[in-house]
């Protein structure tokens, strides 16, 4: 009887374990995920690259009405958001997304961003 109770308790514990898919916003471990909607809706950019830059226009995340409205950073590196200054190869940081952070509504704080770079990569107009 005691063994049967222990087996049921163990089985119950296994059944209630959280699945990996329950990650915030559906963003898998090791990824940076950027969304064009609040509450982690309309996923546009998901990457596991830890030293790369991405043009946000290519992912419909820059330019009215497309912005980053929510994000999840499940990667091990910081992501920096950049805007152009109008001077070739001169960029201005407009925000950062720390490892392990998330926001379900950015309040359009990153509206100026046209580029996101991960892992401290210097900004450049990448083809990624």
N, CA, C and O of each residue as an XYZ file, in Angstrom:
512
protein
N       0.820     -1.185      0.000
C       0.000      0.000      0.000
C       0.875      1.264      0.000
O       0.599      2.210     -0.737
N       1.909      1.276      0.813
C       2.803      2.419      0.888
C       3.517      2.597     -0.452
O       3.662      3.720     -0.935
N       3.964      1.488     -1.054
C       4.637      1.584     -2.348
C       3.699      2.133     -3.418
O       4.124      2.933     -4.252
N       2.442      1.723     -3.409
C       1.479      2.214     -4.387
C       1.250      3.713     -4.212
O       1.151      4.442     -5.199
N       1.166      4.181     -2.966
C       0.984      5.610     -2.708
C       2.184      6.401     -3.180
O       2.037      7.480     -3.753
N       3.388      5.862     -2.937
C       4.596      6.548     -3.371
C       4.648      6.612     -4.897
O       5.055      7.627     -5.462
N       4.242      5.548     -5.555
C       4.246      5.533     -7.012
C       3.261      6.560     -7.559
O       3.565      7.242     -8.538
N       2.082      6.681     -6.940
C       1.109      7.671     -7.374
C       1.629      9.091     -7.166
O       1.450      9.965     -8.015
N       2.283      9.306     -6.010
C       2.830     10.636     -5.738
C       3.909     10.976     -6.758
O       3.959     12.100     -7.257
N       4.765     10.022     -7.067
C       5.823     10.274     -8.046
C       5.225     10.538     -9.417
O       5.662     11.441    -10.130
N       4.229      9.753     -9.781
C       3.574      9.944    -11.074
C       2.884     11.285    -11.150
O       2.920     11.947    -12.188
N       2.249     11.700    -10.050
C       1.584     13.002    -10.023
C       2.579     14.135    -10.181
O       2.298     15.129    -10.850
N       3.745     13.985     -9.563
C       4.757     15.037     -9.666
C       5.267     15.146    -11.098
O       5.518     16.244    -11.596
N       5.416     14.007    -11.750
C       5.877     14.040    -13.131
C       4.838     14.664    -14.048
O       5.177     15.377    -14.993
N       3.598     14.394    -13.769
C       2.535     14.904    -14.627
C       2.394     16.418    -14.523
O       1.909     17.053    -15.460
N       2.805     17.006    -13.408
C       2.634     18.438    -13.232
C       3.898     19.231    -13.563
O       3.916     20.452    -13.402
N       4.941     18.565    -14.019
C       6.169     19.280    -14.372
C       5.894     20.213    -15.544
O       5.119     19.876    -16.440
N       6.514     21.363    -15.541
C       6.301     22.348    -16.600
C       7.009     21.923    -17.879
O       8.190     21.580    -17.839
N       6.320     21.936    -19.003
C       6.971     21.601    -20.272
C       7.868     22.738    -20.740
O       7.665     23.891    -20.358
N       8.845     22.421    -21.553
C       9.764     23.437    -22.082
C       9.011     24.481    -22.905
O       9.438     25.633    -22.984
N       7.897     24.083    -23.515
C       7.146     25.011    -24.360
C       6.440     26.095    -23.554
O       5.870     27.019    -24.134
N       6.468     25.997    -22.226
C       5.821     26.992    -21.394
C       6.711     28.207    -21.169
O       6.400     29.043    -20.321
N       7.807     28.324    -21.908
C       8.708     29.470    -21.783
C       7.948     30.757    -22.072
O       7.016     30.762    -22.876
N       8.340     31.839    -21.424
C       7.690     33.136    -21.625
C       7.621     33.473    -23.109
O       8.627     33.450    -23.817
N       6.421     33.782    -23.558
C       6.214     34.172    -24.949
C       6.497     33.078    -25.952
O       6.538     33.342    -27.154
N       6.695     31.839    -25.485
C       7.036     30.756    -26.394
C       8.467     30.841    -26.901
O       8.823     30.174    -27.872
N       9.286     31.655    -26.251
C      10.676     31.859    -26.669
C      11.562     30.808    -25.999
O      11.690     30.784    -24.775
N      12.160     29.958    -26.791
C      12.954     28.847    -26.277
C      14.226     29.329    -25.581
O      14.732     30.415    -25.862
N      14.717     28.520    -24.692
C      15.957     28.799    -23.982
C      17.090     29.045    -24.985
O      17.224     28.316    -25.968
N      17.893     30.064    -24.732
C      19.018     30.374    -25.603
C      18.698     31.345    -26.724
O      19.584     31.695    -27.504
N      17.443     31.793    -26.824
C      17.033     32.680    -27.918
C      16.682     34.088    -27.444
O      16.285     34.301    -26.299
N      16.840     35.032    -28.354
C      16.276     36.370    -28.235
C      15.062     36.388    -29.153
O      15.162     36.021    -30.324
N      13.913     36.812    -28.628
C      12.684     36.854    -29.418
C      12.094     38.258    -29.368
O      11.892     38.817    -28.290
N      11.822     38.819    -30.536
C      11.230     40.149    -30.655
C       9.878     40.014    -31.344
O       9.736     39.274    -32.318
N       8.879     40.743    -30.823
C       7.501     40.617    -31.290
C       6.963     41.968    -31.755
O       7.289     43.004    -31.175
N       6.143     41.954    -32.800
C       5.509     43.164    -33.315
C       4.174     43.430    -32.634
O       3.478     44.377    -32.999
N       3.807     42.619    -31.660
C       2.577     42.806    -30.900
C       2.857     42.745    -29.409
O       3.852     42.160    -28.982
N       1.979     43.351    -28.617
C       2.109     43.243    -27.165
C       1.758     41.824    -26.732
O       1.219     41.042    -27.516
N       2.061     41.502    -25.500
C       1.748     40.196    -24.914
C       2.365     39.043    -25.697
O       1.805     37.947    -25.740
N       3.527     39.290    -26.321
C       4.290     38.274    -27.042
C       3.539     37.726    -28.254
O       3.666     36.551    -28.601
N       2.756     38.592    -28.888
C       2.045     38.237    -30.116
C       2.822     38.754    -31.325
O       3.597     39.703    -31.210
N       2.620     38.147    -32.446
C       3.228     38.488    -33.731
C       4.760     38.381    -33.657
O       5.465     39.384    -33.769
N       5.260     37.159    -33.469
C       6.719     36.972    -33.437
C       7.342     37.337    -34.777
O       6.845     36.934    -35.829
N       8.430     38.098    -34.738
C       9.080     38.546    -35.972
C      10.535     38.119    -36.070
O      11.005     37.766    -37.152
N      11.255     38.146    -34.950
C      12.673     37.780    -34.983
C      12.968     36.861    -33.809
O      12.739     37.214    -32.652
N      13.477     35.682    -34.122
C      13.933     34.736    -33.111
C      15.324     34.297    -33.525
O      15.528     33.801    -34.633
N      16.279     34.484    -32.624
C      17.653     34.099    -32.956
C      18.372     33.551    -31.736
O      18.149     33.987    -30.607
N      19.229     32.595    -31.990
C      20.119     32.067    -30.976
C      21.545     32.562    -31.181
O      22.455     32.175    -30.448
N      21.737     33.425    -32.186
C      23.082     33.950    -32.466
C      23.486     34.913    -31.353
O      22.717     35.794    -30.969
N      24.691     34.737    -30.848
C      25.132     35.528    -29.702
C      26.147     36.614    -30.059
O      26.679     37.273    -29.166
N      26.421     36.807    -31.338
C      27.343     37.869    -31.757
C      27.025     38.254    -33.199
O      27.790     37.968    -34.121
N      25.869     38.915    -33.374
C      25.392     39.248    -34.715
C      24.497     40.483    -34.642
O      23.960     40.806    -33.583
N      24.341     41.161    -35.762
C      23.418     42.287    -35.884
C      22.317     41.934    -36.880
O      22.535     41.169    -37.820
N      21.131     42.503    -36.662
C      19.971     42.238    -37.503
C      19.286     43.553    -37.844
O      19.026     44.373    -36.963
N      18.992     43.753    -39.130
C      18.241     44.928    -39.575
C      16.774     44.719    -39.215
O      16.147     43.778    -39.701
N      16.232     45.567    -38.387
C      14.856     45.384    -37.933
C      13.838     45.570    -39.047
O      12.760     44.977    -38.991
N      14.147     46.379    -40.062
C      13.244     46.535    -41.209
C      12.996     45.185    -41.887
O      11.888     44.915    -42.351
N      14.013     44.355    -41.943
C      13.892     43.048    -42.603
C      12.913     42.125    -41.892
O      12.443     41.145    -42.470
N      12.609     42.440    -40.642
C      11.719     41.605    -39.835
C      10.416     42.333    -39.496
O       9.677     41.902    -38.611
N      10.139     43.412    -40.185
C       8.958     44.256    -39.934
C       8.892     44.666    -38.463
O       7.857     44.543    -37.808
N      10.032     45.157    -37.965
C      10.115     45.633    -36.583
C      10.609     47.073    -36.498
O      10.956     47.544    -35.415
N      10.646     47.775    -37.622
C      11.073     49.176    -37.637
C      10.259     49.923    -38.677
O       9.938     49.375    -39.731
N       9.929     51.157    -38.389
C       9.154     51.982    -39.308
C       7.666     51.842    -39.062
O       7.149     50.733    -38.931
N       6.986     52.962    -39.001
C       5.566     53.000    -38.684
C       4.759     52.100    -39.617
O       4.935     52.208    -40.831
N       3.903     51.236    -39.135
C       3.499     51.009    -37.750
C       4.251     49.854    -37.080
O       3.808     49.354    -36.045
N       5.362     49.430    -37.644
C       6.062     48.252    -37.146
C       7.123     48.626    -36.119
O       8.072     49.348    -36.428
N       6.960     48.139    -34.918
C       7.918     48.372    -33.850
C       8.035     47.122    -32.993
O       7.271     46.170    -33.152
N       8.984     47.137    -32.100
C       9.101     46.068    -31.104
C       8.140     46.407    -29.973
O       8.368     47.353    -29.219
N       7.075     45.640    -29.858
C       6.082     45.887    -28.813
C       6.260     44.971    -27.609
O       5.751     45.273    -26.529
N       6.973     43.857    -27.772
C       7.298     42.993    -26.639
C       8.529     42.171    -27.003
O       8.867     42.018    -28.177
N       9.193     41.644    -25.976
C      10.423     40.878    -26.202
C      10.670     39.901    -25.067
O      10.142     40.046    -23.965
N      11.489     38.900    -25.369
C      11.999     37.950    -24.376
C      13.451     37.708    -24.731
O      13.774     37.426    -25.885
N      14.332     37.817    -23.743
C      15.739     37.490    -23.979
C      16.116     36.303    -23.106
O      16.493     36.457    -21.945
N      16.005     35.125    -23.688
C      16.396     33.891    -23.005
C      17.818     33.487    -23.368
O      18.242     32.369    -23.073
N      18.557     34.391    -24.005
C      19.942     34.088    -24.368
C      20.853     34.471    -23.199
O      20.408     35.032    -22.199
N      22.111     34.158    -23.352
C      23.090     34.451    -22.298
C      23.765     35.802    -22.498
O      24.647     36.174    -21.724
N      23.358     36.544    -23.535
C      24.026     37.813    -23.857
C      23.023     38.963    -23.956
O      21.833     38.764    -24.204
N      23.544     40.156    -23.753
C      22.745     41.379    -23.885
C      22.512     41.678    -25.362
O      23.358     41.391    -26.210
N      21.355     42.259    -25.653
C      21.047     42.763    -26.998
C      20.971     44.281    -26.912
O      20.329     44.829    -26.016
N      21.629     44.954    -27.845
C      21.605     46.412    -27.882
C      20.853     46.863    -29.123
O      21.078     46.349    -30.219
N      19.961     47.826    -28.944
C      19.170     48.379    -30.035
C      19.795     49.702    -30.456
O      20.163     50.526    -29.619
N      19.910     49.891    -31.770
C      20.609     51.039    -32.336
C      19.743     51.787    -33.329
O      18.852     51.210    -33.953
N      20.012     53.088    -33.472
C      19.422     53.895    -34.535
C      20.554     54.564    -35.289
O      21.654     54.732    -34.761
N      20.285     54.934    -36.493
C      21.310     55.610    -37.290
C      21.326     57.092    -36.926
O      20.324     57.643    -36.470
N      22.461     57.719    -37.130
C      22.605     59.143    -36.820
C      22.540     60.000    -38.076
O      22.547     61.228    -37.995
N      22.479     59.361    -39.223
C      22.527     60.098    -40.478
C      23.941     60.267    -40.993
O      24.148     60.721    -42.119
N      24.915     59.903    -40.175
C      26.321     59.941    -40.567
C      26.747     58.498    -40.820
O      26.557     57.652    -39.946
N      27.312     58.189    -41.977
C      27.691     56.807    -42.281
C      28.541     56.174    -41.166
O      29.490     56.780    -40.668
N      28.182     54.969    -40.797
C      28.884     54.173    -39.788
C      28.871     54.784    -38.394
O      29.682     54.395    -37.554
N      27.982     55.721    -38.125
C      27.807     56.285    -36.781
C      26.433     55.860    -36.274
O      25.417     56.114    -36.921
N      26.410     55.225    -35.135
C      25.181     54.701    -34.567
C      24.986     55.255    -33.158
O      25.946     55.653    -32.499
N      23.736     55.274    -32.707
C      23.416     55.692    -31.341
C      22.565     54.608    -30.690
O      21.534     54.202    -31.228
N      23.012     54.148    -29.526
C      22.257     53.129    -28.789
C      20.971     53.752    -28.248
O      20.989     54.844    -27.680
N      19.854     53.044    -28.432
C      18.561     53.537    -27.940
C      17.961     52.622    -26.887
O      16.881     52.902    -26.367
N      18.644     51.537    -26.567
C      18.150     50.645    -25.529
C      18.919     49.346    -25.489
O      19.640     48.995    -26.423
N      18.748     48.642    -24.389
C      19.354     47.317    -24.230
C      18.316     46.358    -23.671
O      17.375     46.753    -22.982
N      18.517     45.097    -23.987
C      17.676     44.024    -23.464
C      18.618     43.042    -22.779
O      19.376     42.333    -23.441
N      18.567     43.004    -21.474
C      19.475     42.169    -20.690
C      19.108     40.695    -20.781
O      17.948     40.355    -21.014
N      20.108     39.804    -20.594
C      19.811     38.369    -20.566
C      18.790     38.065    -19.466
O      18.870     38.606    -18.363
N      17.849     37.210    -19.776
C      16.842     36.798    -18.799
C      15.695     37.786    -18.622
O      14.823     37.564    -17.782
N      15.676     38.867    -19.391
C      14.616     39.866    -19.224
C      13.513     39.686    -20.257
O      13.701     39.035    -21.285
N      12.362     40.275    -19.963
C      11.238     40.247    -20.895
C      10.317     41.415    -20.610
O      10.315     41.964    -19.508
N       9.533     41.793    -21.609
C       8.502     42.812    -21.459
C       7.346     42.438    -22.366
O       7.541     42.150    -23.546
N       6.140     42.443    -21.812
C       4.959     42.128    -22.615
C       4.389     43.365    -23.292
O       3.486     43.259    -24.121
N       4.922     44.560    -22.935
C       4.477     45.794    -23.570
C       5.572     46.840    -23.393
O       5.744     47.383    -22.302
N       6.300     47.120    -24.445
C       7.422     48.055    -24.368
C       6.971     49.517    -24.364
O       7.797     50.414    -24.192
N       5.683     49.768    -24.549
C       5.172     51.132    -24.652
C       5.875     51.885    -25.792
O       6.020     53.106    -25.744
N       6.302     51.148    -26.799
C       6.990     51.689    -27.973
C       8.283     52.422    -27.597
O       8.659     53.397    -28.249
N       8.955     51.954    -26.550
C      10.214     52.572    -26.123
C      11.340     52.404    -27.132
O      12.322     53.144    -27.087
N      11.215     51.453    -28.033
C      12.279     51.185    -28.999
C      11.915     51.664    -30.394
O      12.438     51.132    -31.373
N      11.040     52.644    -30.517
C      10.568     53.107    -31.827
C      11.683     53.575    -32.742
O      11.576     53.447    -33.962
N      12.740     54.108    -32.179
C      13.833     54.631    -33.006
C      14.750     53.526    -33.531
O      15.511     53.755    -34.471
N      14.688     52.357    -32.949
C      15.625     51.277    -33.287
C      15.450     50.805    -34.720
O      14.330     50.606    -35.190
N      16.581     50.627    -35.416
C      16.580     50.068    -36.765
C      17.485     48.845    -36.848
O      17.515     48.150    -37.863
N      18.222     48.591    -35.767
C      19.208     47.512    -35.747
C      19.272     46.943    -34.333
O      19.177     47.689    -33.358
N      19.432     45.628    -34.220
C      19.684     45.010    -32.919
C      20.939     44.160    -33.053
O      21.084     43.393    -34.005
N      21.839     44.304    -32.097
C      23.087     43.530    -32.095
C      23.192     42.769    -30.784
O      22.897     43.304    -29.715
N      23.612     41.525    -30.878
C      23.729     40.679    -29.689
C      25.180     40.525    -29.266
O      26.098     40.606    -30.083
N      25.365     40.300    -27.971
C      26.667     39.939    -27.441
C      27.732     41.011    -27.516
O      28.920     40.688    -27.523
N      27.346     42.278    -27.574
C      28.330     43.345    -27.620
C      28.916     43.592    -29.004
O      29.897     44.322    -29.146
N      28.325     42.993    -30.006
C      28.786     43.215    -31.386
C      28.630     44.683    -31.743
O      27.583     45.278    -31.490
N      29.664     45.267    -32.329
C      29.573     46.651    -32.790
C      28.528     46.733    -33.893
O      28.431     45.829    -34.722
N      27.740     47.816    -33.911
C      26.691     47.908    -34.932
C      27.261     48.035    -36.337
O      28.251     48.728    -36.569
N      26.619     47.360    -37.248
C      26.955     47.471    -38.656
C      25.711     47.057    -39.441
O      24.876     46.316    -38.923
N      25.580     47.515    -40.657
C      24.398     47.254    -41.479
C      24.516     45.857    -42.061
O      24.938     45.681    -43.204
N      24.143     44.874    -41.271
C      24.333     43.479    -41.650
C      23.273     43.015    -42.649
O      22.251     43.672    -42.843
N      23.532     41.902    -43.257
C      22.561     41.275    -44.152
C      21.775     40.193    -43.442
O      20.980     39.492    -44.069
N      21.987     40.046    -42.130
C      21.282     39.008    -41.343
C      19.846     39.415    -41.099
O      19.096     38.678    -40.459
